[in-house]
Amino acid sequence: MIKHKRAGYALLFTLFIIFTITIILSQILQLSDKSMQSSTQIRNYMQLSYLTKDIIKVIKKAPELKNIKDADTFDAFLQSFSLIPIKFKDGTKAVIEIKPSSTTININNISQWNRYQKERFVSFLRSYGVLSPNYFLNLLIDITTLKSTLTDIKTDLPSLNSAILNKWRDFEKIEQYYISITKDYNILNIPWKKIISFEGNGLDANYISCELWNLIYFDSSNNIKIQNICHYKQIINTLGDLSLSNNEIKDIEKFGITTNTEKIKVIIKLFLKDKKDIISSFFYNIRIKKVSNVSMAF
């Protein structure tokens, strides 16, 4: 069994206080009369925009993030600040969620995969009874590559010609296209949301699902340490702790797997009175203090 450290970091609680005070003050100071007189949609947009900008400022200036040196300290940070509720004077509520960014495979990179990655993906689909896994792989390669013509999907579904996937609705269209050609409904059995996403790079061994372990490593079900990680959330600090051979470690590293998370994903959900919640998110690299992929969805 791997020893799971749970050291306390008093300074991290300072960050929570900074978060709360800064956000509340910013709402009082920054929501101008002009924005309040605008339409409800514009007002909501501005409120979330201000909130996002304030959180980015706090994160960039927080000296407590320097305490994150390894897998244990990163996990301690997440334990303290994974979910932060906020309530404003006007009754509006928000939740700030902080989580590791490297938990799923960015499916948009599939056309760049090497032979090992493609073979593991095909074997993974086959383990769920998918009858034509190579064909589904080719569909994904076609959709995420501008000039690839391995299948007819771009001709039949011209709306997917952008060479990038960014929403589940489009991914589901690929599944339905596969079914229409192969009559194989087993593709719907794949737990996609546990293994893929449409952004980010790399994987943190401490935070990926058991399903994703079964994809990147052919014998994860028989590896006790991997099972302890994915079922009991025990922390490892190096891939050497997995008791794999050097060749096996080299293989799983082809998926960009590591134990050193550099990025966090921050999700801000603003709960509105009309029940139409709005969300913004961004990635933050704690090593180089860089914000990326800021987005907002209504």
N, C-alpha and C positions, 0 to 999 in steps of 0.2 A: 504494500500500500504506500501511496505517496503522501508524504507529510504535507498537510495543507495549512499554510501559515495564515494567520488572521491578525496581523499586527495592527494596533491602533495608531492613527496619525492625528494628533490633536489639531495640527494646523489645518487639516482638511475641513474641519468644521468651520473654520474661518471663511473658507470659500463659500460654504452654504449661506453664511450671513451676508457676505458680499453680494452673492446672487440676489438674495431676497431684497435687501435694502436698495441696491442699484436699480433693480427692475421696478420697484414701487415708485421710487423717486423719479425715474425716467418717465413713467406714465404721467405723473403730475406735471412735470416740467415741459415735456415734449409734445403732448397732444394740444395743438394750438386751436384757437377759436375757428380758424379757417377749415381745419380738418373736421371739426365737429359739425360744421354747417354743410359739409359735403354729403353725398349720398351715403347710404348705409354701407354699400360695398366698398367705396373708397375709404370710408372711415375705418372699416375693419381691416382693410389692406394696410393702411398706415399704422394702425395699432400693432399689427403683427410685424410689420417692417421695423418699427421702432424697437419692439421687444427683441427681435432677432439681432439688430445692431448692438443693443445694449449687452446682450449675452456674449456676443463675439468680443466686445471690448473687455468684459470681465475676464473671459477665458484667456485672452491674450496677455493680460496684466497679472494674472494669478500666479504668485511665486510658488504656491503649493503644488502646482503641476510638476515642478522640478523634482519633487519627491518620487516621481514615477521612474524607477530605474530598471525594474525587471517585472516578471510575470506576477509576483506576489504583491508588489506595490501597486501595479496596475489594477489588480483584482480588488485590493483594499479601497482604491479610489472609486471603483464601480459600486462596491458595496455601500459606500457612503453617499454617493450622489447619482445613483442610477435613475431615480425618479424624484423630481422636486415639484411639489404643487405650489401654485401661486394664486392669490386672490386679490383683485383690485378693488378700489373704493366704490366703483360703480357696480360691483357685483360680478363683474366678468372674471372668469376663472381660466387658468392655463396650467399646463403640465409640461415640464421640461424633462425629457428622457435622454440620458447619456448612456451609450452602449458602445462596445467595440465595433469597429467598422468592418473588420475582416472575418465575417462569419459565414459568408456564402460565396459561391463562384460567380463572377461576372460573366454571364452567358454571351455577352457581346465579344468576348475574347476567344470564342470557341474556334474560329477559323485560324487562329494562331497556335492552336494546340499541337503538341508533338505526338508521335505515334503512341507512346505510353498513355498519355491522357485520353486520346480517342479510344484506345482499346479498353481502358477502365470505364469510360462512359458507356460504351456499347455493352460491356459485361454487366454494368449496373442496370441498364434498361432491361437486359435479358433476364436478370434475376427477378424482375417484376412481371415476367411473362410477355414482354413486348416482342412481337413476332418479327418486326423489321427494324431493329435498332439502328443499323447502318443507314437506312433510308431516312430515319428521323434525324440522325446526325447530319446527313447531307442537307436536309431541309434547313436546319439551323445555320449551317455554314453558308448556304445560299443567301439567307436573309441577312446575315451579319457581314457579308462580303459584297462590295459594290458590283463586281463583275463576274461573280461565280454563277455558273449555270449547270450545276449538278442535277437539278430537278426543274420542274416546270412551275414551281410555286410563284415565282416573280411574275410570270406571264398570267397565271390564273388569279393571283392576288396582288395587283399592282399597287394597292395601298400600303404594302409592306416593303416598298423599294427603297427605303431611306438608309439601308445598311446599318441600322441600329435599332435595338429594341429598348423601349423605355417604359412600357406598361404591360400589366398582366393581360389586359384585353387583347393585345396584339399577339402575345404568346399563345393565348387560348385559340386564336385563329389558326396558328400553325398546328396545334393539336387536332383541331377539327379538320384541317386539310389532310393531315396524315390519316385520320380515320376514314375520310371520304375516299382516299386512294387505296388503303390497305384493308379496310373494314375491321381493323384491330382496335378495340376499345381499351385494351390493357394500358395504353399510354396514359390514360386518365388515372391510373393507380399510382403513378410516380408522385412522391411528396415534394413537388417542385419548390414550394416556398421554403423548405428546409435546406435546400441545396443550392439554389440559384438566386441571383438578383440581376439588376440591370446597371449597376454602378459599382465602383470600388475595385481594388486589386489586392491580391494576397489573401492568405487565410491564417488565422491564429488558432493553433492546435487546441488551445484551452477553451475556445468558445464555439467551435463548430459542432453540428449535430451528429448523432450516431449515424444517421442516414448518409451524411456527407462523408463520414469516415469510411463507410462501406463503399463509397465510390472511389475515394482516392487510394485506399489500401485494401487489397484483395482479401486479407485475412483478419480484418479488424475484430470480427466477432470472437476470435480465439485469442486475442491479445488482452490480457488482464488489465494492463495499464491503460490501454485505450478505452476499455469499457469503464474503468474507474473515472476517466476524464469525462467521457460523454454522458455517463449516467449519474455520477456523484459529484461532478464538478471539482475534482481534485486538480490542483495546479501543478504544472510542470514548468521548469525553467529553461530546459534545453531539449531538443529532439532526441538527444542521447538518452534521456530518461525513459523513453518508450521501449527500450530493450529490443530494438530492431537492428538488423544487420546494417552495415555501412551502405550496401547496395539498396536496401529497402528505404533507408533514409534519403538516399539520392533520388529514388523514384518518387517518393511523396513530395520532395522538395520541388519537383517539376510542376506541381500545382501552386507553387509559391507559398507553401506552408511554413510557418515560423512559430516561435513562442514569444516574439518580441513585437507587440502591437505598438505601432507608432501613431495610428490615427484613431480618433474617436468620432462617432457620429452623434450629433446633437439634433434632437427632434423637438420642436416646439409646437404644441397643439393648443390653439386658442378656442375655448368653448363659448359659443355665442348664444344669445338668448333665443334666437330663432332656430336653434338646434343644428344649424349648418356650420359645423366646426371647420376651421381652416388650419392648415399645417405648413410650417416651414422647416427646413432642415439644412444642415451643412456638415462637412467633414472638417476636422481640425487635426493637424499633425503636431503632436506634442513635442516632437524633437526640433523641428525647424519653425514652429509657431506660425504655420501657414493655414489659412482658411481656404476651402475649395468647395465646389459643387453646391453653392447656395441656391436653394430652390424654394418655391412657394406654391402651394396648391389650395384651391378653393373647392 
